[in-house]
């Protein structure tokens, strides 16, 4: 999910005034989570599944759907982001833990490659150059606006049938403070910037983020 740029209404945070806040948030985001849940072998396996899902779709063949491990069969929310030459090429995710993780990775990788309507479908000659980033989500929990921490929380806002989500790494990469993060999550949902102050439901989640290589864009 591509983050909107800071609007003129909210304004980008001052680089001087917020330098300490942004530096601390950046450190938190890069180190987050403190206790990683997925081993290096599990991370490698999930990334391989994402790539194989895309290749198999291009080659019109089936992909095995058996669970690799019991842990990876647990239902989890996940966002799969694809990058080509360091530019976002697609991003699709499941917010809620309704699907076994390994299946969710397979399905969201294919959807990011072929069904993200912001981009043309991935072509066969692009597949080998794709870099995959996975953001595995904790279940969303209600949170007060003043408790939101940049670099720690992702946000999900809902109001009058509209819903929008931004991942924890998004405000860090854009240098947003807490207020701008809240406003931009509202914008993502198609809501007024101050909906978070007027009764919208606000939920937070964490994410364990890992990928093939360092990337510069955000879902």
C-alpha contacts under 8 A as a table, 3 or more apart, distances in Angstrom:
res1	aa1	res2	aa2	distance
1	X	90	X	7.94
1	X	91	X	5.43
1	X	92	X	6.47
1	X	165	X	7.97
1	X	166	X	7.45
1	X	218	X	7.61
1	X	219	X	4.18
2	X	91	X	7.56
2	X	218	X	6.11
2	X	219	X	4.41
3	X	166	X	6.95
3	X	170	X	6.86
3	X	184	X	7.92
3	X	188	X	7.26
3	X	218	X	6.66
3	X	219	X	6.44
4	X	184	X	6.86
4	X	187	X	7.58
4	X	188	X	6.84
5	X	174	X	7.99
6	X	10	X	6.71
6	X	11	X	6.11
6	X	12	X	5.73
6	X	180	X	7.44
6	X	184	X	6.95
7	X	10	X	5.46
7	X	11	X	5.72
7	X	12	X	7.47
8	X	11	X	4.85
8	X	12	X	7.72
10	X	180	X	6.45
10	X	183	X	7.41
11	X	180	X	7.89
12	X	175	X	7.77
12	X	176	X	6.83
12	X	180	X	7.70
13	X	17	X	7.62
13	X	18	X	6.57
13	X	175	X	6.91
13	X	176	X	5.99
13	X	177	X	6.53
13	X	180	X	7.81
14	X	17	X	5.20
14	X	18	X	5.82
14	X	19	X	7.90
15	X	18	X	5.49
15	X	19	X	5.49
16	X	19	X	5.27
17	X	20	X	7.77
18	X	21	X	5.13
18	X	22	X	5.90
18	X	177	X	7.49
19	X	22	X	5.23
19	X	23	X	5.97
20	X	23	X	5.11
20	X	24	X	6.14
21	X	24	X	5.29
21	X	25	X	6.13
21	X	177	X	7.59
22	X	25	X	4.97
22	X	26	X	5.95
22	X	172	X	6.75
22	X	175	X	6.01
22	X	176	X	7.51
22	X	177	X	7.37
23	X	26	X	5.10
23	X	27	X	6.27
24	X	27	X	5.18
24	X	28	X	6.20
25	X	28	X	4.99
25	X	29	X	6.08
25	X	150	X	5.75
25	X	151	X	4.69
25	X	152	X	7.72
25	X	172	X	6.26
26	X	29	X	5.14
26	X	30	X	6.17
26	X	151	X	6.30
26	X	172	X	5.57
26	X	173	X	7.73
27	X	30	X	5.29
27	X	31	X	6.16
27	X	151	X	7.89
28	X	31	X	5.25
28	X	32	X	5.76
28	X	151	X	5.49
28	X	152	X	6.65
29	X	32	X	5.04
29	X	33	X	7.82
29	X	151	X	4.46
29	X	152	X	6.22
29	X	168	X	7.31
29	X	169	X	6.23
29	X	172	X	7.20
31	X	34	X	6.40
32	X	35	X	7.88
32	X	36	X	7.99
32	X	151	X	7.95
32	X	152	X	7.04
32	X	207	X	7.88
32	X	208	X	6.92
33	X	36	X	5.71
33	X	206	X	7.85
33	X	207	X	7.30
33	X	208	X	6.05
36	X	39	X	7.52
36	X	208	X	7.00
37	X	208	X	7.78
38	X	41	X	7.98
38	X	42	X	5.77
38	X	43	X	6.21
39	X	42	X	5.10
39	X	43	X	6.17
40	X	43	X	5.07
40	X	44	X	6.15
41	X	44	X	5.15
41	X	45	X	6.17
42	X	45	X	5.02
42	X	46	X	6.16
42	X	72	X	7.92
43	X	46	X	5.23
43	X	47	X	6.21
43	X	210	X	7.43
44	X	47	X	5.24
44	X	48	X	6.08
45	X	48	X	5.04
45	X	49	X	6.19
46	X	49	X	5.02
46	X	50	X	6.36
46	X	102	X	6.68
46	X	105	X	6.97
47	X	50	X	5.11
47	X	51	X	6.44
47	X	132	X	6.70
47	X	133	X	7.78
47	X	134	X	7.58
47	X	211	X	7.02
47	X	212	X	7.33
48	X	51	X	5.19
48	X	52	X	6.03
49	X	52	X	5.05
49	X	53	X	5.92
49	X	102	X	7.59
49	X	105	X	7.12
49	X	106	X	6.16
50	X	53	X	5.16
50	X	54	X	6.60
50	X	105	X	5.96
50	X	106	X	5.39
50	X	109	X	5.28
50	X	110	X	7.67
50	X	132	X	7.35
51	X	54	X	5.34
51	X	55	X	6.27
51	X	109	X	7.53
51	X	132	X	7.56
52	X	55	X	5.00
52	X	56	X	5.86
52	X	63	X	7.57
53	X	56	X	5.35
53	X	57	X	6.30
53	X	63	X	6.70
53	X	106	X	5.47
53	X	107	X	7.70
53	X	109	X	6.65
53	X	110	X	6.09
54	X	57	X	5.23
54	X	58	X	6.37
54	X	109	X	6.62
54	X	110	X	5.40
54	X	113	X	6.84
54	X	127	X	7.39
55	X	58	X	5.17
55	X	59	X	6.17
55	X	124	X	7.99
55	X	127	X	6.89
56	X	59	X	4.98
56	X	60	X	5.81
56	X	61	X	5.16
56	X	62	X	6.34
56	X	63	X	6.41
57	X	60	X	4.91
57	X	61	X	6.30
57	X	62	X	7.62
57	X	110	X	7.39
58	X	61	X	7.97
58	X	123	X	7.86
58	X	124	X	6.38
65	X	103	X	7.14
67	X	70	X	6.94
67	X	72	X	6.90
67	X	73	X	5.79
67	X	102	X	6.81
68	X	72	X	6.74
68	X	73	X	7.64
68	X	102	X	7.76
69	X	72	X	5.36
69	X	73	X	6.43
70	X	73	X	5.08
70	X	74	X	6.87
71	X	74	X	5.62
72	X	100	X	6.87
72	X	101	X	5.44
72	X	102	X	5.60
73	X	100	X	4.57
73	X	101	X	5.60
73	X	102	X	6.15
73	X	103	X	7.86
74	X	99	X	7.76
74	X	100	X	4.97
74	X	101	X	5.90
75	X	97	X	4.80
75	X	98	X	5.52
75	X	99	X	4.78
75	X	100	X	4.01
75	X	101	X	5.40
76	X	96	X	6.74
76	X	97	X	3.88
76	X	98	X	6.60
76	X	99	X	6.34
76	X	100	X	6.25
76	X	101	X	5.19
76	X	104	X	7.68
76	X	136	X	7.02
76	X	137	X	6.65
76	X	138	X	7.28
76	X	139	X	7.75
77	X	93	X	7.34
77	X	94	X	5.00
77	X	95	X	4.89
77	X	96	X	4.80
77	X	97	X	4.47
77	X	98	X	7.23
77	X	99	X	7.55
77	X	101	X	7.25
77	X	104	X	7.48
77	X	136	X	6.03
77	X	137	X	5.06
77	X	138	X	6.99
77	X	139	X	7.29
78	X	93	X	5.43
78	X	94	X	5.34
78	X	95	X	6.52
78	X	101	X	7.43
78	X	104	X	6.76
78	X	105	X	6.91
78	X	108	X	7.90
78	X	134	X	6.88
78	X	135	X	5.52
78	X	136	X	4.39
78	X	137	X	5.55
79	X	91	X	6.94
79	X	92	X	5.69
79	X	93	X	3.75
79	X	94	X	6.19
79	X	95	X	7.68
79	X	105	X	7.80
79	X	108	X	6.87
79	X	134	X	5.84
79	X	135	X	5.14
79	X	136	X	6.59
79	X	137	X	7.89
80	X	91	X	5.60
80	X	92	X	5.72
80	X	93	X	5.96
80	X	105	X	6.85
80	X	108	X	5.83
80	X	109	X	5.65
80	X	112	X	6.82
80	X	132	X	6.96
80	X	133	X	5.94
80	X	134	X	4.84
80	X	135	X	6.60
81	X	88	X	7.32
81	X	89	X	7.58
81	X	90	X	5.85
81	X	91	X	4.29
81	X	92	X	6.81
81	X	109	X	7.61
81	X	112	X	6.87
81	X	132	X	5.83
81	X	133	X	5.10
81	X	134	X	6.38
81	X	218	X	7.98
81	X	219	X	6.06
82	X	88	X	6.01
82	X	89	X	5.17
82	X	90	X	5.12
82	X	91	X	6.16
82	X	109	X	7.88
82	X	112	X	6.91
82	X	113	X	7.30
82	X	130	X	6.32
82	X	131	X	5.70
82	X	132	X	4.87
82	X	133	X	6.47
83	X	86	X	5.52
83	X	87	X	5.20
83	X	88	X	4.48
83	X	89	X	4.89
83	X	90	X	7.12
83	X	130	X	5.61
83	X	131	X	5.06
83	X	132	X	6.50
83	X	215	X	7.41
83	X	217	X	7.98
84	X	87	X	5.34
84	X	88	X	6.50
84	X	89	X	5.96
84	X	126	X	7.66
84	X	129	X	6.19
84	X	130	X	5.07
84	X	131	X	6.40
85	X	129	X	7.50
85	X	130	X	7.81
86	X	215	X	5.59
86	X	216	X	6.00
86	X	217	X	6.96
87	X	215	X	7.85
87	X	216	X	7.13
87	X	217	X	5.98
88	X	91	X	7.72
88	X	217	X	5.77
88	X	218	X	6.91
88	X	219	X	7.18
89	X	112	X	7.86
89	X	113	X	7.47
89	X	119	X	6.69
90	X	112	X	4.63
90	X	113	X	5.88
90	X	116	X	5.83
90	X	118	X	7.61
90	X	119	X	6.64
90	X	219	X	7.68
91	X	108	X	7.95
91	X	109	X	7.99
91	X	111	X	7.90
91	X	112	X	4.71
91	X	113	X	7.82
91	X	116	X	6.68
91	X	219	X	5.63
92	X	108	X	5.53
92	X	109	X	7.34
92	X	111	X	6.23
92	X	112	X	4.94
92	X	116	X	6.86
93	X	108	X	5.65
94	X	97	X	7.42
94	X	104	X	7.30
94	X	108	X	7.49
95	X	137	X	7.33
95	X	139	X	7.99
96	X	139	X	6.41
96	X	140	X	7.55
97	X	100	X	7.69
97	X	139	X	6.76
99	X	103	X	6.59
99	X	104	X	5.77
100	X	103	X	5.40
100	X	104	X	6.08
101	X	104	X	4.92
101	X	105	X	6.15
102	X	105	X	5.21
102	X	106	X	6.37
103	X	106	X	5.05
103	X	107	X	6.09
104	X	107	X	5.14
104	X	108	X	5.89
105	X	108	X	5.29
105	X	109	X	5.87
106	X	109	X	5.38
106	X	110	X	6.42
107	X	110	X	5.35
107	X	111	X	6.16
108	X	111	X	4.87
108	X	112	X	5.87
109	X	112	X	5.12
109	X	113	X	6.19
110	X	113	X	5.10
110	X	114	X	6.06
110	X	115	X	7.57
111	X	114	X	5.27
111	X	115	X	4.70
111	X	116	X	6.45
112	X	115	X	5.85
112	X	116	X	5.36
113	X	116	X	6.91
113	X	121	X	5.86
113	X	122	X	5.29
114	X	120	X	7.32
114	X	121	X	4.31
114	X	122	X	6.04
115	X	121	X	6.86
116	X	119	X	5.94
116	X	120	X	7.81
116	X	121	X	7.74
117	X	120	X	7.07
122	X	126	X	6.38
122	X	127	X	6.88
123	X	126	X	5.31
123	X	127	X	6.63
124	X	127	X	5.47
125	X	128	X	6.90
126	X	129	X	5.51
126	X	130	X	6.58
127	X	130	X	5.43
131	X	211	X	7.34
131	X	212	X	5.65
131	X	213	X	6.73
132	X	211	X	5.44
132	X	212	X	5.66
132	X	213	X	7.85
133	X	209	X	7.08
133	X	210	X	5.68
133	X	211	X	3.94
133	X	212	X	6.52
133	X	213	X	7.95
134	X	208	X	7.94
134	X	209	X	5.67
134	X	210	X	5.58
134	X	211	X	5.95
135	X	207	X	5.58
135	X	208	X	5.57
135	X	209	X	4.43
135	X	210	X	6.77
136	X	207	X	5.20
136	X	208	X	5.21
136	X	209	X	6.48
137	X	205	X	6.55
137	X	206	X	5.80
137	X	207	X	4.47
137	X	208	X	6.70
138	X	205	X	5.48
138	X	206	X	5.42
138	X	207	X	6.24
139	X	205	X	6.18
140	X	156	X	7.58
140	X	203	X	5.61
140	X	204	X	5.23
140	X	205	X	4.70
141	X	203	X	5.05
141	X	204	X	5.39
141	X	205	X	6.45
142	X	201	X	7.63
142	X	202	X	5.95
142	X	203	X	4.23
142	X	204	X	6.29
143	X	147	X	6.63
143	X	148	X	7.17
143	X	202	X	6.00
143	X	203	X	5.29
143	X	204	X	6.03
144	X	147	X	5.35
144	X	148	X	6.93
144	X	202	X	7.10
145	X	148	X	5.54
145	X	182	X	7.70
145	X	196	X	7.45
145	X	202	X	7.43
148	X	153	X	6.49
148	X	178	X	6.82
148	X	204	X	7.63
149	X	152	X	5.50
149	X	153	X	5.76
149	X	178	X	6.79
150	X	153	X	6.20
150	X	168	X	7.14
150	X	171	X	6.57
150	X	172	X	6.81
150	X	176	X	7.98
150	X	177	X	6.80
150	X	178	X	5.99
150	X	181	X	7.72
151	X	168	X	5.64
151	X	169	X	6.20
151	X	171	X	7.19
151	X	172	X	5.96
152	X	168	X	6.03
152	X	206	X	6.39
153	X	167	X	7.61
153	X	168	X	5.05
153	X	204	X	5.74
153	X	205	X	5.49
153	X	206	X	5.23
153	X	207	X	7.89
154	X	165	X	7.47
154	X	166	X	5.76
154	X	167	X	4.49
154	X	168	X	3.99
154	X	169	X	7.69
154	X	204	X	5.46
154	X	205	X	5.12
154	X	206	X	5.86
154	X	207	X	7.44
155	X	165	X	5.58
155	X	166	X	5.51
155	X	167	X	6.66
155	X	168	X	7.38
155	X	182	X	7.82
155	X	185	X	6.87
155	X	202	X	7.10
155	X	203	X	5.84
155	X	204	X	4.69
155	X	205	X	6.50
156	X	163	X	7.10
156	X	164	X	5.71
156	X	165	X	4.43
156	X	166	X	6.81
156	X	185	X	7.24
156	X	202	X	5.98
156	X	203	X	5.10
156	X	204	X	6.18
157	X	163	X	5.55
157	X	164	X	5.47
157	X	165	X	6.55
157	X	185	X	6.78
157	X	186	X	6.65
157	X	189	X	7.16
157	X	196	X	7.63
157	X	200	X	6.59
157	X	201	X	5.59
157	X	202	X	4.72
157	X	203	X	6.32
158	X	161	X	6.83
158	X	162	X	5.57
158	X	163	X	4.36
158	X	164	X	6.76
158	X	189	X	7.55
158	X	200	X	5.76
158	X	201	X	5.11
158	X	202	X	6.72
159	X	162	X	5.30
159	X	163	X	6.60
159	X	191	X	7.93
159	X	195	X	7.91
159	X	199	X	7.68
159	X	200	X	4.86
159	X	201	X	6.29
162	X	189	X	5.72
162	X	190	X	6.88
162	X	191	X	7.20
163	X	188	X	7.91
163	X	189	X	4.75
163	X	190	X	7.80
164	X	185	X	6.06
164	X	186	X	6.66
164	X	187	X	7.77
164	X	188	X	5.07
164	X	189	X	3.77
164	X	190	X	7.57
165	X	185	X	6.07
165	X	188	X	6.73
165	X	189	X	7.22
166	X	170	X	6.51
166	X	185	X	6.08
166	X	188	X	7.68
167	X	170	X	5.62
167	X	207	X	7.59
167	X	219	X	7.61
168	X	171	X	6.77
168	X	172	X	7.57
168	X	206	X	6.81
168	X	207	X	6.86
169	X	172	X	5.38
169	X	173	X	6.24
169	X	218	X	7.65
170	X	173	X	5.32
170	X	174	X	6.33
170	X	218	X	6.11
170	X	219	X	7.69
171	X	174	X	5.11
171	X	175	X	5.81
171	X	176	X	4.88
171	X	177	X	7.21
171	X	181	X	5.96
172	X	175	X	5.13
172	X	176	X	6.38
173	X	176	X	7.97
173	X	218	X	7.71
176	X	179	X	7.88
176	X	180	X	5.59
176	X	181	X	5.93
177	X	180	X	5.44
177	X	181	X	6.14
178	X	181	X	5.07
178	X	182	X	6.29
179	X	182	X	5.14
179	X	183	X	6.19
180	X	183	X	4.97
180	X	184	X	5.94
181	X	184	X	5.19
181	X	185	X	6.15
182	X	185	X	5.23
182	X	186	X	6.43
182	X	193	X	7.93
182	X	196	X	6.86
183	X	186	X	5.11
183	X	187	X	6.30
183	X	193	X	4.69
183	X	194	X	6.40
183	X	195	X	7.98
183	X	196	X	7.49
184	X	187	X	4.79
184	X	188	X	6.09
184	X	193	X	7.00
185	X	188	X	4.96
185	X	189	X	6.47
186	X	189	X	5.17
186	X	190	X	6.43
186	X	191	X	5.10
186	X	192	X	6.32
186	X	193	X	5.44
186	X	194	X	7.38
186	X	195	X	6.43
186	X	196	X	7.02
187	X	190	X	4.97
187	X	191	X	5.45
187	X	192	X	6.55
187	X	193	X	5.98
188	X	191	X	7.47
191	X	195	X	6.38
192	X	195	X	5.38
193	X	196	X	7.52
194	X	197	X	5.43
194	X	198	X	6.73
195	X	198	X	4.98
195	X	199	X	6.68
195	X	200	X	5.69
196	X	199	X	6.37
196	X	200	X	5.21
196	X	201	X	7.38
196	X	202	X	7.02
197	X	200	X	7.17
211	X	214	X	7.33
